[in-house]
Amino acid sequence: MDFGIVQFTSDRGLKPQILAPLIERAGFASYFVPEHGHIPTKREAAHPGTGTAELPDDRYLRTLDPWTTLAAAAAVTERIRLATAVALPVQSDPITLAKTIATLDHLSGGRVTLGVGFGWNLDELADHHVPRARRRTMLREYLEAMRALWTQEEAEYHGEFVDFGSSWAWPKPVTPPPVLVGAAGTEKNFRWIARSADGWITTPRETDIEGSVELLQRMWRDAGRRGAPQIVVLDLKPVPERLAAWRELGVTEVLYGLPDDTVDRASGYLDRLAGKLGLG
């Protein structure tokens, strides 16, 4: 079981070219960042945490572009995986996004993991002309189309939301980046994951990790998928007994946030956390 760091990026936090080497030096396996292109000021969508239109953190308004952020991190690291928790592919053009991700993977030596979400902020999605009732189908088509561009010498895709004829597109990723879905641990979401993704990222509000992991693993097998799904758990603080149980259960990675206002605070926190986790 690996351990990684998720940074809620903003224009007030440490820049990735400063933070990512600290994460790698401390022995962590990955660096995850979020995506919100914009937040409409007049909104109807309820935040999953507050239950209202109120946002729990103003960093939602200030997040950095994830792909530029991860490219900056790639340039100053050699080992850590570069990931999103989560990106919103349907807010981009799929052909252009496939090129961006493939280029990042090529330049980083195959270190990209694509964490995606369906999008809780329906007002944000609406500004990108994403139909709220079809956003899952739209995401599936985007992923299928991008995989085609990443793996086929002459790729084409014909769907409801993505449609292009036979095309060339290089670079190709070293291997197609694994796709993890950040969403609540429900049968509906797990059915989608078992069909269209490689694993699950928990939400901060997940209360039954063990039951949800077992449900996903069972639905994965029932769908005829080989191997096991990747399971990434967002954790607040390391508890040895809980971590041991998750490892036994099949959790593949645990993520922790961090203070990112100063180098001293971030590096001190990373060193203390690494010590508790036995990294080094």
C-alpha positions, 0 to 999 in steps of 0.5 A: 500500500502506497502513501501520497499527498493531495494539495488543494492548490491555489494561487496562495499556496506553495507552487508545485515546483517547490512542493513536489520535490519535498513530497518526493524527498520525504518518500511519498509515492504520489502528488494529487491536485484538483480541478475547478476552472471557474466557480459561477458566483450565482449558483444552485448546486449544493456543495456535498460537504455543506449541503448548500451553495456555500463553499467550505473553502475559498480555494475552490475559487483559486485552484491552479490548472492541474495539467500545468501544475503537474507539468511543473512538478514533473520537471523537478521530480523523477519518481512520484506519480502525478495525479488528479483528485479530481479532474473534470474532463467533460469541461475540456475538448477531449482531443486537446485534453488527450494530447495534453495528458499524453504529453505530460505522461511522455515528458514525465516518463509514464507517471500520470494517473487520471482521477476524474469526477462526474462533477458536483457543481452543476452550475460550473458544468452548465457553463461548459454546456454539459447536460446534467442528466447526461454527464456520466455518459459524456464522461464515458465517451470522453475516456473512451475517445481519449483511450483510442487516441492514446492506444491506436495508430489511427484512432477514430470515435463516434458517439453522442458527445465525441465524434471524429474520424480516423486520425493520427495523434502522438505522443502516446502515453507510456501506458494508458494512464489508469483512470480512477473515479472520485465519487461516493461509494454507491452501487451506481458509482461502482457499477460505472467504475466496474464498466469504465474505469480502473479504480475508486478515490473515496470522498472525505465524507465516506463513513464505511470504507470497509463495506464500500471496498468490499462492495466495489470488489464484488461488483468488479468481479461480477462485471468480469474484470480481471485483477482488482480495482485500484482503491485510493482512500483520503485519510485525515491522520494515520492510525496504524490499526486502521491502515493495517486493516485497509492494507489487508482489505486491498486498499492500494494507496492512502492520501493525506493533505498538508499545510502549504503556506510556507516551505517550513510548515510543509516540509516539517509536516511531510517529515513527521507524517513520513516518520509515522508511516515508516517511509524513508 
